[in-house]
C-alpha cells in the first residue's frame, strides 16, 4: 500500500476509534445505555497505530512485510524514527 493510502486509512481508523470513545459523550455521564464501546475503540486505535507505523516505515524505505505486531513493526523502524516517536 502506498504512503498516502496508509496514512489515509490510519486516519479513518483513528476517527472511528474516537467515535467509540469517552469523548463522544460530550459532557454526559456514562450510563449503561451510553457506555463507550471500549473494545471497538481499542481495536480501531490499534489498527490506526499499525498503519501510522507502517506509513513511517514506507516513507523511510523500511520493509515491514506482513507483520501486525506493533512492537515488531516499531523495532524495525530506524533508530532516529523510534526516538522521535
C-alpha positions in Angstrom: 0.0 0.0 0.0 1.3 3.4 -0.9 2.2 6.0 1.8 -0.8 8.2 1.1 -3.2 5.2 1.4 -1.6 4.1 4.6 -1.9 7.5 6.2 -5.5 8.0 4.9 -6.6 4.6 6.3 -4.8 5.2 9.6 -6.7 8.5 9.9 -10.0 6.7 9.2 -9.4 4.1 11.9 -8.3 6.8 14.3 -11.6 8.7 13.7 -13.6 5.5 14.2 -11.8 4.9 17.5 -12.6 8.5 18.6 -16.3 8.0 17.8 -16.4 4.9 20.1 -14.5 6.7 23.0 -15.4 8.7 26.0 -15.2 12.0 24.2 -18.3 11.1 22.2 -20.4 11.5 25.4 -19.9 15.3 25.2 -20.2 16.1 28.9 -22.7 13.3 29.7 -22.1 10.9 32.5 -21.5 7.3 31.3 -24.6 5.1 31.8 -25.3 1.5 30.8 -27.1 2.9 27.7 -24.4 5.3 26.5 -21.2 3.5 27.7 -18.3 3.9 25.3 -17.6 1.0 23.0 -14.3 0.1 24.7 -13.4 -2.9 22.6 -14.1 -1.3 19.2 -12.3 1.9 20.4 -9.1 0.0 21.3 -9.2 -2.3 18.2 -9.6 0.7 15.9 -6.8 2.6 17.7 -4.5 -0.4 17.4 -5.2 -0.6 13.6 -4.5 3.1 13.3 -1.2 2.8 15.2 -0.2 -0.1 13.0 -0.9 1.9 9.8 0.8 5.0 11.1 3.9 2.9 11.9 3.8 1.3 8.5 3.5 4.7 6.9 6.7 5.8 8.6 8.3 2.6 7.5 7.2 3.1 3.9 8.4 6.7 3.9 11.8 5.6 5.2 12.1 2.5 3.0 11.9 0.0 5.8 10.2 -3.3 4.9 7.7 -4.5 7.5 6.3 -7.2 5.3 3.1 -8.7 6.7 3.9 -8.0 10.4 1.0 -6.9 12.5 2.7 -6.9 15.9 3.1 -3.2 16.9 6.3 -3.9 18.9 7.9 -5.7 16.0 7.0 -3.0 13.5 8.3 -0.3 15.8 11.5 -2.3 16.3 12.1 -2.4 12.5 12.0 1.4 12.2 15.2 3.4 12.1 16.5 4.4 15.5 16.1 8.1 14.8 12.4 7.5 14.0 11.9 5.4 17.1 13.5 8.1 19.2 11.2 10.7 17.6 8.1 8.6 18.4 
